[in-house]
Amino acid sequence: MDARRPSRWFRLNLWLHRWTSLVATVPFLILCLTGTVLIFHEEIDAAMGVVPTAQGLEDAPHRPLAESVDNVLEAFPDERVLSIALEPEEHPGVLLLFTGPKDAHGFETFKLRFAHLATAQPTEQGVDTDKTLTGFLLELHAQWFLGPAGELIGAAIALLVLVSLLSGLVVYAPYVKRIAFGILRRGRGPRLLQLDLHNFIGALVLGWAFAVTVTGFLLGFGTIATGIWQNTELAALQQRYSGDPVDARRPPADIDAVYAAALRAAPPGWHVISVVYPDTEFSTNRHFTVLVGGQGLDERLFRVALVDAENAQVRTVVQLPWYLKAIVLSQPLHFGDYGGLALKLLWTACTWLTLFITANGAWLWWNRRRKRRPAPAGAPA
């Protein structure tokens, strides 16, 4: 047996690396391009005026949340509030209100409205998120314009990329034994130089690519995981704590009292992330669903509090199941939302390097096939 002949394990991984990479090349290029833009979605939305600012009132004392909600309902009498959210880092001084038609129970057709916390006055601006540039790109990046089915396609693409990364690591191992890491063999033809660049840059971004690919795979099951939670644990809560329904548009309990009650039930130092109104797909017919989170990782591992819409009493506080925690933690890691601008710039650099090795790998395959084709009859030798 020829000792120089590659092992069957090596040949299998070489085949896997080549073909999973080729199949995933075009969709992965699209994901990299759209992902690069989405890393800066907050900055882009702000520059395009999609999300209003507090216009110098960020640090002014806040009016009660109930005033903002009432003013929005008065300004838009044909809508109801589905949920509200406070995002002091991303949208300081502004209350976000997700609204829908009066009879809406789901968030499929929601509109995002805003109110200044200092004045409790709604802005004239409302946002259909799917009609903004970042909303359009997010729908392409996350769902391929196919809804939940598109998320599964994204998960399949992520799986192909993951197999490509792992098999590439096996293929690269013997290469390192023969050639020092980072050596670029110039003057020996463009293909050899491109191969060295492919291996070197691939090794540099391997850890980042692995993290982004795994989180992208998990995010592809976000809708399914949420549906499982809705039909199991949330359904059990809805059945256990159901009661006489309340006016979902104007519940009896004051929203500020609901907010304060949820904070009292949360661990010290935690804060309210969002409040879902009664009679939606994520609440009961008489309870608010309040999401509370802490700092750092705890901010993403939020807990769910059910607060009675009649008297603002907390009925229960539960944690998310492990599979939803994994998906919730994946999103900021996937888009580089953990460390401010510096991490976003790092994510962008890694994305563009990955773009290069993806296109470069496709060129290496095409160049090799081109050289293997027999010369046409009559062609000069």
N, C-alpha and C positions, 0 to 999 in steps of 0.2 A: 504494500500500500504506500502511495506517495505521501510523505510526511508534509509536503507543502500544499497538498490539496486541502481546501477548506472543509471543515467538518460539516456534517449534515445540519447541525444546530446553527452554525454560522450561515449556511446557504438559506435555511428557512427564514432566519431573521433578515437577511439581505433581501429576500423576495418580499417579505412582509413590509419592510421599510420602503422599498421601491413602490409597491403597488398601493399601499394605504396612503402614502404621500401623494401619489399621482391622482388618485381618486378624490382626495380631499383638497387638492391644490386650488381650484377655482373658488369653491365656497369658503375655504379658509382665507384666501386673499380678500374676499368680500368682508369676512368677519374682522380681519385685521384692520382694514380701511375704515369700516364703520365704527369699530371699537376705539380706534384712535380719536375719532371725533367725540364719541360718547364719554371718553375720559374727561373731557372738558365741557360736559353738557351744562353745568351750572354757569360757567363763564360765558358760554355761547348764548344761553337763554338770557342772561343779564345784558350782554352786548346787543342783542336783537330786541330788547325790551319786552320779552315774552312774560317775564315775571316782574311785577311792579316793585319798586323799592319804597322804603318808609320815608324817603325824602328828608333825611336829617332828624327824624323822630325816633330813631332806633332805641335810644336810651331814655326816652320820655316815659313817664308813668303810664301804665296801661289802663284802659277802661275795662270794665267787666266783659268777659267773653260773651255773655248773654246779649249785651248791647250790639256787638258786632253781628251775632247771629240774627237778632231781630231786624237789624237794619238791612241785612242781605235778603231776608225773607220778604221784607216790605218792598225792596227794590225789584225783586223777582218773584212776584206773587204766584207764578205757575210752577215754581220749583220747591223742592224740599232739600234740607241738608242731610246728606248721607253720612258724612263724617267731617271732622275738623282736625287740623294738625298744626303743631307749633314746631318750627325748625329754626331756632335762633341763630345757628351758625350759617345756614344756607340762605335763610330769608329773615334777617333780623327786623323786628318791628312789624311783621306782617302775619296775619292769621290766614291760613289756607283752608278753604271750605270746598269740599267735594259735593256738588249738588246734582240733582237729577229731577225728572218729572215728579209731580206729586205722588203718583202711584208707583214710583220706582222702588224695587227691593234690591236690585243688583247694581253693580258699578260698571256695567258694560258701556253705558252711554253717558257717563258722568261728565260734568263740566267743572273745571277748576276755577274758583272765584277767590277773591282776595279782599281783606279788610285791614285797614291800618289799626293796629292795637292801641295807639295813642289817642285816636279820635273815634274809634269804633265805626268809621264810615267805610262803606264798601268802595272799591275802585270801580270804574266803569268797565274795566277790562276783565274779560273772562277768557279762559284758554281751553280750546279743544286740543288736548295734548297730542292726539294723533295727527294734527294738522300743522304742528311746528316742525322745524327741521330736525331737531333732536328726537322728537316723537316719531317722525317718519323713519329715521335711521334706527331707533330702538326697536320699532316693529319689524324692520328688516333683519336686524342683528339677532333679535331674540326669537322671532316667530316666522321669519321669511314670508310675512303677509299671509300666513296660513292658520293663524290662531294657535291653539294648543298642539295641533298636529305638527306645526312648524317648530315648536319647542322640541319635540321628539326628534325631528330631523336634525336640529342643532345638536342634540345629545349624541346622535349617531355620528355626526361629523367630528365632535369632540372625541368620541371613542376611537375613530380612525386615526386622529392626530395622536392620541395617547399611545396607541399601538405603534405608530410611526416613531414616536420618541423613544419608547422602550426598546424597540428592535434596533433603532439607530445607535443606541448606547452599546448594544451587543456588537454591532458592526464596527463601531469606532474603537472598541477596546484593543484589538490587535494592531490597529493603526498607530495608537499611542506608543506601543512597544517598539515600533520600528522608527518612528519619526518624533522628534521632540515636540511637545505641545506648543502651538503657536507659530511653528515654522511655516513660512510661505515660500514655496519653491518657484521662484521667478526664473524666467529665461528658459523654461522647459515646456512651453506651450500654454495656451489659455485654459485648456481643460484641467490641467494639473493644478494651476493656480486657483481656479474656481473650486476645485475639489478641496484644496487646503482651506480656502475661505469658508466653504460650507461646513467642514468639520470643526474649524476653530470657532466660528461664530455660533454654531449649533451647541458646542460645549459651553460657551459663555452664557447663553440664554436658556440652557436646559432646565435649570431649577425654576426660573420664571415661567417658561412655557408649560412645564409640568403643573405648576400651581394654577395657572390660568385655564389650562385644559380640564383639569379635574373639577374646578369650580364651575366651568362652563357646562360640563357634563351634568353636574348636580342641578344647576339652574334649569337645564332642559326638562327636569321633572317637577318644576315648581308648581305648575297648574295641577298636575296629578296629585302631588303631595298635599296641596291645599284642599283639593277635593276630598282626599281621604280623611283629612282632619275635620272637614266640615261634616262629613257623613258618619263620623265615629264620635270623637270626643266632643266636638261642638254640638252635634245633634243630641248627644246625651245631656249636655248642659241645657240646651234649649228645651228639651223635654222635662228635665228636672225642675227648671226654674221658670217655666212658662206660667202665665197667669192672665189676669184681665188685661187686654191690650190697652195701650195709651195712644194719645194723639201723637203719631210719629213725627208730624211736622212741628208741633209745639208741645213737647212732653211737659208734664207738670213740674218735674224736678229742674231746678236751675242748673244750667250747664257749669257754672262756676262751683256750685256745691258738689256736683258730680266729679269735677276735676279735683277738688280738695279731698273728697272722700277716697278717691283712688290713690292719691299721694299718701294719705295716712295709712293705707293698707299696704303700701309698698315699702321695701327696705329703705333705711335712711340714705339720703343722697340721691335717690332715684328721681326721675322726672316723667311727666306724661308725654308720650310721643304723639298719640292720636286718640280721638274719641269717636267711636262709631255709634250712630244714633239707633234707637230701637227700630224693629221691623225691617231689618236688612238681612242679607244672606250671611252676615257675620255677627248677628246679634239675635236676641229673642224679641218677642212682640212687646215686652215691657221693660227691657234692660238695655242700658248702654254697655257697649264693650269698650273697655279702656285699655290701651297698650301702654305699659310703663317700662322704662329701661334705665340702666345706670350709666356708668362711665366706661370708656374703653370697650372691651369685648362685651361687658354686661349691657351696654347700650343696645347691642344687637340681640342679646339673649333675653328679650323682653318677656314680661309676664302679662297675662290677660286677666283683667278684673271685670266681673259683671256687677254693674251698679244699677240698683232699682230706679227706674225712671219716675216712680211715684214719689219716693221719699229720699232719694240719693243715698241709700244704704248699700254698702258693699255686701253682696251675697256670697261671692267666692273669688278666690284668686288662684289661677292655675298657671303652670308653665307649659311652654310649647313642647310637643313630642320631639324626640331626638332627631327624626328625619327632617322636620321643619327647621330645627336649630341649625342643622348642617347646611340647609339651603339658604337660610337667612345670613349665616356667616359667610357664605360663598360670594354673595353679591358685592360687598365692598372690596373684598380681595380680588375679585374678577376685574373690577373697574378701577382699582387703585384708589379707593376712597378713604383709606385709613390714615394717610399721613400728609394731607394738604398738597400744596403745589409741587413740592420736591418729589414726592412719591408719584404724582401724576406725570411729571417729566421723566422719571425713571421708567414708568410703565410705557410711556410713548416711545422712548428710545428702544426698549426691549421689543415693542411691537414692530417697529420699523426694521430692526435687525432680523426679526422672525419673518417679516415680509421678504427681506432679501434672500434668506436661505430657502424660503419656499419657492420663490421664482428661480433662484439659482439651481436648486435641486431639479426642477422641471427642465431647465436648460441642459444640465448634465445628462439627464436621461435622453433627451432628444438628440444631443450631440453624439452620444454613444451609438444610438440607433442609426443615425445618419451615416456614420463612418462604417457601420457594418453592412449597409446596403450594397449589393453588387453593382459594379459600374455598368451602365447601359452598353449594349452591343455596339461596337464601332467607336467607343470612346477611347481617347488616347491613353495609353498606359502611364 
